[in-house]
């Protein structure tokens, strides 16, 4: 007679495949719904009663998407638009444009279409990794499914299929954190290195790696890395994407920090204390208040990580919020929080097994996301 474990394994694998199919359905279905809402918004706003865009997918190409596509088509340069002097393509990190360029070379798709394809595929793959992350934490599958549902409904989650970096960032972040928890240190370091080449806040992964190492093994792997080199390997590799971009900036412009220079002159970015900026944002116009309150609500939800003893994840989220809030610009604070998937795991754990609470939360988030999809399609500033 076969051992019970051998019999149970195929059943567990089949159950996991069914979950993967459901996850893919949730991801693609929510993307399609967002696209329909955006199309309806443009159709209704057009007095001629037709969609005023060349094709439906162009709804997903807004705001910063133009900068990424410029990098794909022309590379990095010092050109600035007349209405935004100082703004250059150096404000944007290279990993995502390189992925688009590679996809264009392989598939011969238009760059915008390739960008949407990459974002959508990586979003689905990221959700698979988040599901595995929940199982690695030994939480019930219902928690993972609830977390994924909430992430698909979250405000501004339509950017996971737009020409934006959120899907790439989410995928690499989940891959790095999952690999580290499974003690696959080289893979964690490689994913983290790519992560820091997607957006500058990717470097904050080091905070998670340090917290995870200290809680699990104390100071010894950090002070005496030859005794256990794995954690230090991950930490050393993590900043390489950022350092490589700095080197490229220096080689091509003479300014290693051309990214910071560009966002300072072209977008008016500057740093100040988080509490000073938040106080200013909360006293600003309605759009600024929306961004600030949205980020504060996400931070409040992250406190659930402490309740569930996910301390490393909370420290990581806290470090990210402090970094977000150092900017004097409140733009995109809600969007930035989207990639902090441990928050959605905490929300999923708080609502799993409580269908009414989960449905109410998902419905409320989806309603806000629908409004913001309309705003994104019509290029209202609140959707940045």
NUMI-959425 format. One record per residue (C-alpha): residue number from 0; residue in three letters; x, y negated, z. Coordinates in nm, 2 decimals, always signed. Layout:
<atoms>
   marke   firo       xx       yy       zz
     NUM    ala        X        Y        Z
...
</atoms>
This chain:
<atoms>
   marke   firo       xx       yy       zz
       0    unk    +0.00    +0.00    +0.00
       1    unk    +0.13    -0.34    -0.09
       2    unk    +0.22    -0.58    +0.20
       3    unk    -0.04    -0.84    +0.29
       4    unk    +0.19    -1.12    +0.19
       5    unk    +0.24    -0.98    -0.16
       6    unk    -0.14    -0.96    -0.20
       7    unk    -0.20    -1.31    -0.06
       8    unk    +0.06    -1.48    -0.28
       9    unk    -0.12    -1.46    -0.62
      10    unk    -0.44    -1.57    -0.45
      11    unk    -0.26    -1.87    -0.30
      12    unk    -0.10    -1.95    -0.64
      13    unk    -0.43    -1.94    -0.81
      14    unk    -0.58    -2.17    -0.55
      15    unk    -0.30    -2.41    -0.60
      16    unk    -0.35    -2.41    -0.97
      17    unk    -0.71    -2.49    -0.93
      18    unk    -0.62    -2.78    -0.70
      19    unk    -0.37    -2.90    -0.96
      20    unk    -0.65    -2.89    -1.23
      21    unk    -0.88    -3.09    -0.99
      22    unk    -0.60    -3.34    -0.92
      23    unk    -0.54    -3.39    -1.30
      24    unk    -0.91    -3.43    -1.35
      25    unk    -0.94    -3.70    -1.08
      26    unk    -0.64    -3.88    -1.22
      27    unk    -0.75    -3.88    -1.58
      28    unk    -1.12    -3.94    -1.50
      29    unk    -1.04    -4.24    -1.29
      30    unk    -0.81    -4.38    -1.56
      31    unk    -1.08    -4.34    -1.82
      32    unk    -1.34    -4.51    -1.60
      33    unk    -1.10    -4.81    -1.55
      34    unk    -1.06    -4.83    -1.92
      35    unk    -1.43    -4.83    -1.98
      36    unk    -1.48    -5.10    -1.71
      37    unk    -1.22    -5.32    -1.88
      38    unk    -1.37    -5.27    -2.22
      39    unk    -1.71    -5.35    -2.09
      40    unk    -1.58    -5.67    -1.93
      41    unk    -1.42    -5.80    -2.25
      42    unk    -1.73    -5.69    -2.46
      43    unk    -1.97    -5.87    -2.22
      44    unk    -1.75    -6.19    -2.21
      45    unk    -1.73    -6.21    -2.59
      46    unk    -2.02    -6.42    -2.73
      47    unk    -2.00    -6.23    -3.06
      48    unk    -2.08    -5.91    -2.88
      49    unk    -1.78    -5.71    -2.98
      50    unk    -1.45    -5.61    -2.82
      51    unk    -1.21    -5.89    -2.90
      52    unk    -0.90    -5.67    -2.90
      53    unk    -0.73    -5.48    -3.17
      54    unk    -0.76    -5.15    -2.99
      55    unk    -0.89    -5.02    -2.65
      56    unk    -0.55    -4.94    -2.51
      57    unk    -0.44    -5.31    -2.53
      58    unk    -0.65    -5.37    -2.22
      59    unk    -0.37    -5.20    -2.03
      60    unk    -0.10    -5.43    -2.16
      61    unk    -0.12    -5.75    -1.95
      62    unk    +0.11    -5.98    -1.76
      63    unk    +0.45    -5.82    -1.69
      64    unk    +0.39    -5.56    -1.96
      65    unk    +0.51    -5.81    -2.22
      66    unk    +0.84    -5.84    -2.05
      67    unk    +0.90    -5.46    -2.04
      68    unk    +0.80    -5.43    -2.40
      69    unk    +1.04    -5.71    -2.49
      70    unk    +1.32    -5.51    -2.32
      71    unk    +1.23    -5.20    -2.51
      72    unk    +1.23    -5.38    -2.84
      73    unk    +1.51    -5.63    -2.81
      74    unk    +1.71    -5.53    -2.50
      75    unk    +1.82    -5.78    -2.23
      76    unk    +1.88    -6.14    -2.32
      77    unk    +1.88    -6.49    -2.17
      78    unk    +1.58    -6.62    -2.37
      79    unk    +1.32    -6.81    -2.17
      80    unk    +0.97    -6.91    -2.28
      81    unk    +0.91    -7.28    -2.31
      82    unk    +0.64    -7.28    -2.05
      83    unk    +0.85    -7.08    -1.80
      84    unk    +1.21    -7.20    -1.81
      85    unk    +1.46    -6.97    -1.63
      86    unk    +1.25    -6.66    -1.67
      87    unk    +1.44    -6.39    -1.85
      88    unk    +1.42    -6.01    -1.91
      89    unk    +1.69    -5.97    -1.64
      90    unk    +1.41    -6.01    -1.38
      91    unk    +1.30    -5.65    -1.46
      92    unk    +1.49    -5.33    -1.39
      93    unk    +1.59    -5.09    -1.67
      94    unk    +1.47    -4.74    -1.58
      95    unk    +1.11    -4.78    -1.70
      96    unk    +1.20    -4.96    -2.03
      97    unk    +1.46    -4.68    -2.10
      98    unk    +1.19    -4.42    -2.05
      99    unk    +0.96    -4.60    -2.30
     100    unk    +1.25    -4.63    -2.55
     101    unk    +1.33    -4.26    -2.52
     102    unk    +0.96    -4.17    -2.56
     103    unk    +0.93    -4.40    -2.87
     104    unk    +1.24    -4.23    -3.02
     105    unk    +1.09    -3.88    -2.97
     106    unk    +0.73    -3.94    -3.05
     107    unk    +0.74    -4.24    -3.29
     108    unk    +0.46    -4.40    -3.09
     109    unk    +0.42    -4.77    -3.06
     110    unk    +0.61    -4.90    -2.75
     111    unk    +0.29    -5.01    -2.57
     112    unk    +0.12    -4.67    -2.64
     113    unk    +0.44    -4.49    -2.52
     114    unk    +0.44    -4.70    -2.20
     115    unk    +0.08    -4.61    -2.13
     116    unk    +0.15    -4.24    -2.19
     117    unk    +0.45    -4.24    -1.96
     118    unk    +0.26    -4.42    -1.68
     119    unk    -0.03    -4.18    -1.70
     120    unk    +0.17    -3.87    -1.72
     121    unk    +0.40    -3.97    -1.43
     122    unk    +0.09    -4.07    -1.22
     123    unk    -0.05    -3.72    -1.26
     124    unk    +0.29    -3.56    -1.18
     125    unk    +0.33    -3.80    -0.88
     126    unk    -0.01    -3.68    -0.74
     127    unk    +0.11    -3.32    -0.77
     128    unk    +0.42    -3.41    -0.56
     129    unk    +0.20    -3.59    -0.31
     130    unk    -0.02    -3.28    -0.28
     131    unk    +0.30    -3.07    -0.22
     132    unk    +0.42    -3.33    +0.03
     133    unk    +0.10    -3.28    +0.23
     134    unk    +0.15    -2.91    +0.23
     135    unk    +0.52    -2.96    +0.34
     136    unk    +0.38    -3.15    +0.64
     137    unk    +0.17    -2.84    +0.71
     138    unk    -0.15    -3.03    +0.68
     139    unk    -0.47    -2.88    +0.54
     140    unk    -0.52    -2.90    +0.16
     141    unk    -0.83    -3.11    +0.23
     142    unk    -0.60    -3.39    +0.35
     143    unk    -0.41    -3.38    +0.03
     144    unk    -0.72    -3.39    -0.18
     145    unk    -0.87    -3.67    +0.02
     146    unk    -0.54    -3.87    +0.00
     147    unk    -0.53    -3.82    -0.38
     148    unk    -0.90    -3.93    -0.42
     149    unk    -0.83    -4.25    -0.22
     150    unk    -0.52    -4.33    -0.42
     151    unk    -0.71    -4.29    -0.75
     152    unk    -0.98    -4.53    -0.62
     153    unk    -0.74    -4.78    -0.45
     154    unk    -0.76    -5.15    -0.56
     155    unk    -0.54    -5.21    -0.86
     156    unk    -0.47    -4.84    -0.91
     157    unk    -0.55    -4.90    -1.28
     158    unk    -0.19    -5.01    -1.31
     159    unk    -0.09    -4.64    -1.29
     160    unk    -0.19    -4.62    -1.65
     161    unk    -0.08    -4.97    -1.75
     162    unk    +0.26    -5.07    -1.89
     163    unk    +0.39    -5.12    -1.54
     164    unk    +0.64    -4.95    -1.32
     165    unk    +0.41    -4.83    -1.04
     166    unk    +0.37    -4.47    -1.17
     167    unk    +0.74    -4.43    -1.23
     168    unk    +0.81    -4.57    -0.88
     169    unk    +0.55    -4.35    -0.72
     170    unk    +0.67    -4.03    -0.89
     171    unk    +1.04    -4.09    -0.80
     172    unk    +0.95    -4.19    -0.44
     173    unk    +0.74    -3.88    -0.38
     174    unk    +1.01    -3.67    -0.55
     175    unk    +1.29    -3.81    -0.33
     176    unk    +1.10    -3.79    +0.00
     177    unk    +0.98    -3.44    -0.07
     178    unk    +1.33    -3.32    -0.18
     179    unk    +1.47    -3.47    +0.14
     180    unk    +1.22    -3.30    +0.36
     181    unk    +1.30    -2.97    +0.19
     182    unk    +1.67    -3.04    +0.24
     183    unk    +1.75    -3.05    -0.13
     184    unk    +1.99    -3.34    -0.07
     185    unk    +2.14    -3.37    -0.42
     186    unk    +1.79    -3.38    -0.59
     187    unk    +1.68    -3.63    -0.33
     188    unk    +1.98    -3.85    -0.40
     189    unk    +1.93    -3.84    -0.78
     190    unk    +1.56    -3.93    -0.75
     191    unk    +1.65    -4.21    -0.51
     192    unk    +1.92    -4.34    -0.74
     193    unk    +1.67    -4.36    -1.02
     194    unk    +1.42    -4.52    -0.79
     195    unk    +1.65    -4.81    -0.71
     196    unk    +1.68    -4.86    -1.08
     197    unk    +1.30    -4.90    -1.12
     198    unk    +1.24    -5.18    -0.87
     199    unk    +1.47    -5.34    -0.61
     200    unk    +1.26    -5.22    -0.32
     201    unk    +1.36    -4.87    -0.41
     202    unk    +1.66    -4.92    -0.20
     203    unk    +1.43    -4.91    +0.11
     204    unk    +1.43    -4.53    +0.06
     205    unk    +1.75    -4.54    +0.26
     206    unk    +1.55    -4.64    +0.56
     207    unk    +1.34    -4.32    +0.53
     208    unk    +1.65    -4.11    +0.49
     209    unk    +1.82    -4.26    +0.79
     210    unk    +1.50    -4.22    +1.01
     211    unk    +1.45    -3.86    +0.89
     212    unk    +1.82    -3.77    +0.96
     213    unk    +1.83    -3.94    +1.30
     214    unk    +1.50    -3.78    +1.42
     215    unk    +1.60    -3.43    +1.30
     216    unk    +1.97    -3.42    +1.37
     217    unk    +2.07    -3.73    +1.56
     218    unk    +2.38    -3.94    +1.48
     219    unk    +2.62    -3.65    +1.41
     220    unk    +2.55    -3.62    +1.03
     221    unk    +2.61    -4.00    +1.00
     222    unk    +2.91    -4.03    +1.22
     223    unk    +3.07    -3.70    +1.12
     224    unk    +2.94    -3.63    +0.77
     225    unk    +3.19    -3.35    +0.70
     226    unk    +2.99    -3.14    +0.95
     227    unk    +2.67    -3.17    +0.75
     228    unk    +2.73    -3.37    +0.43
     229    unk    +2.38    -3.33    +0.28
     230    unk    +2.21    -3.63    +0.44
     231    unk    +2.50    -3.86    +0.37
     232    unk    +2.51    -3.75    +0.01
     233    unk    +2.15    -3.86    -0.03
     234    unk    +2.21    -4.19    +0.14
     235    unk    +2.52    -4.26    -0.07
     236    unk    +2.35    -4.18    -0.40
     237    unk    +2.04    -4.38    -0.33
     238    unk    +2.17    -4.73    -0.42
     239    unk    +2.35    -4.63    -0.74
     240    unk    +2.06    -4.74    -0.97
     241    unk    +2.07    -5.09    -0.81
     242    unk    +2.45    -5.11    -0.82
     243    unk    +2.45    -4.99    -1.19
     244    unk    +2.21    -5.27    -1.28
     245    unk    +2.42    -5.52    -1.09
     246    unk    +2.73    -5.41    -1.29
     247    unk    +2.54    -5.44    -1.62
     248    unk    +2.42    -5.79    -1.53
     249    unk    +2.78    -5.89    -1.44
     250    unk    +2.91    -5.74    -1.76
     251    unk    +2.66    -5.92    -1.99
     252    unk    +2.60    -6.25    -1.81
     253    unk    +2.88    -6.30    -1.56
     254    unk    +2.62    -6.30    -1.28
     255    unk    +2.59    -5.97    -1.10
     256    unk    +2.27    -6.10    -0.94
     257    unk    +2.11    -6.22    -1.26
     258    unk    +1.78    -6.05    -1.16
     259    unk    +1.76    -6.26    -0.84
     260    unk    +1.86    -6.57    -1.03
     261    unk    +1.60    -6.51    -1.30
     262    unk    +1.31    -6.46    -1.05
     263    unk    +1.42    -6.76    -0.85
     264    unk    +1.43    -7.00    -1.15
     265    unk    +1.16    -6.85    -1.36
     266    unk    +0.91    -6.75    -1.11
     267    unk    +0.99    -6.97    -0.81
     268    unk    +1.09    -6.68    -0.58
     269    unk    +1.25    -6.76    -0.25
     270    unk    +1.28    -6.59    +0.08
     271    unk    +1.16    -6.69    +0.42
     272    unk    +1.06    -6.52    +0.75
     273    unk    +0.77    -6.27    +0.70
     274    unk    +0.55    -6.43    +0.97
     275    unk    +0.61    -6.78    +0.82
     276    unk    +0.51    -6.66    +0.47
     277    unk    +0.20    -6.47    +0.60
     278    unk    +0.08    -6.77    +0.79
     279    unk    +0.12    -6.99    +0.48
     280    unk    -0.05    -6.73    +0.25
     281    unk    -0.35    -6.69    +0.49
     282    unk    -0.40    -7.07    +0.48
     283    unk    -0.37    -7.08    +0.10
     284    unk    -0.64    -7.06    -0.17
     285    unk    -0.88    -6.77    -0.20
     286    unk    -0.65    -6.57    -0.43
     287    unk    -0.35    -6.60    -0.19
     288    unk    -0.57    -6.51    +0.10
     289    unk    -0.69    -6.20    -0.08
     290    unk    -0.33    -6.08    -0.15
     291    unk    -0.23    -6.15    +0.21
     292    unk    -0.53    -5.99    +0.38
     293    unk    -0.50    -5.69    +0.14
     294    unk    -0.14    -5.63    +0.24
     295    unk    -0.23    -5.67    +0.61
     296    unk    -0.51    -5.41    +0.58
     297    unk    -0.27    -5.17    +0.42
     298    unk    -0.03    -5.23    +0.70
     299    unk    -0.30    -5.17    +0.95
     300    unk    -0.38    -4.84    +0.78
     301    unk    -0.01    -4.75    +0.81
     302    unk    -0.04    -4.75    +1.19
     303    unk    -0.23    -4.43    +1.15
     304    unk    +0.11    -4.27    +1.07
     305    unk    +0.21    -4.33    +1.43
     306    unk    -0.11    -4.16    +1.55
     307    unk    -0.03    -3.86    +1.34
     308    unk    +0.34    -3.86    +1.44
     309    unk    +0.47    -3.93    +1.10
     310    unk    +0.73    -4.16    +1.24
     311    unk    +0.98    -4.16    +0.95
     312    unk    +0.70    -4.25    +0.70
     313    unk    +0.58    -4.53    +0.92
     314    unk    +0.93    -4.68    +0.96
     315    unk    +0.97    -4.66    +0.58
     316    unk    +0.63    -4.84    +0.52
     317    unk    +0.71    -5.10    +0.79
     318    unk    +1.05    -5.18    +0.62
     319    unk    +0.87    -5.21    +0.28
     320    unk    +0.60    -5.45    +0.42
     321    unk    +0.87    -5.67    +0.59
     322    unk    +1.05    -5.69    +0.25
     323    unk    +0.73    -5.77    +0.06
     324    unk    +0.64    -6.05    +0.31
     325    unk    +0.98    -6.22    +0.29
     326    unk    +0.88    -6.36    -0.05
     327    unk    +0.73    -6.71    -0.04
     328    unk    +0.51    -6.59    -0.33
     329    unk    +0.21    -6.39    -0.23
     330    unk    +0.16    -6.25    -0.58
     331    unk    +0.10    -5.88    -0.61
     332    unk    +0.11    -5.79    -0.24
     333    unk    -0.18    -5.55    -0.29
     334    unk    -0.02    -5.39    -0.59
     335    unk    +0.31    -5.35    -0.42
     336    unk    +0.15    -5.15    -0.14
     337    unk    +0.00    -4.90    -0.38
     338    unk    +0.31    -4.69    -0.40
     339    unk    +0.33    -4.64    -0.03
     340    unk    +0.16    -4.30    -0.05
     341    unk    +0.21    -4.20    +0.31
     342    unk    -0.06    -4.45    +0.39
     343    unk    -0.30    -4.26    +0.18
     344    unk    -0.20    -3.94    +0.34
     345    unk    -0.28    -4.09    +0.68
     346    unk    -0.62    -4.22    +0.55
     347    unk    -0.68    -3.88    +0.40
     348    unk    -0.61    -3.71    +0.73
     349    unk    -0.84    -3.96    +0.92
     350    unk    -1.13    -3.89    +0.68
     351    unk    -1.08    -3.52    +0.58
     352    unk    -1.37    -3.31    +0.71
     353    unk    -1.59    -3.62    +0.74
     354    unk    -1.76    -3.64    +0.40
     355    unk    -1.96    -3.96    +0.47
     356    unk    -1.65    -4.15    +0.59
     357    unk    -1.44    -4.03    +0.30
     358    unk    -1.72    -4.12    +0.04
     359    unk    -1.77    -4.46    +0.20
     360    unk    -1.41    -4.55    +0.20
     361    unk    -1.35    -4.42    -0.15
     362    unk    -1.66    -4.60    -0.28
     363    unk    -1.55    -4.93    -0.12
     364    unk    -1.20    -4.91    -0.26
     365    unk    -1.34    -4.81    -0.61
     366    unk    -1.57    -5.11    -0.61
     367    unk    -1.28    -5.35    -0.54
     368    unk    -1.07    -5.17    -0.80
     369    unk    -1.35    -5.21    -1.06
     370    unk    -1.37    -5.58    -0.99
     371    unk    -0.99    -5.61    -1.03
     372    unk    -1.00    -5.41    -1.35
     373    unk    -1.24    -5.67    -1.49
     374    unk    -1.00    -5.94    -1.37
     375    unk    -0.70    -5.76    -1.53
     376    unk    -0.88    -5.72    -1.86
     377    unk    -0.97    -6.09    -1.86
     378    unk    -0.62    -6.19    -1.73
     379    unk    -0.74    -6.36    -1.41
     380    unk    -0.46    -6.45    -1.18
     381    unk    -0.60    -6.24    -0.89
     382    unk    -0.51    -5.92    -1.08
     383    unk    -0.14    -5.99    -1.10
</atoms>
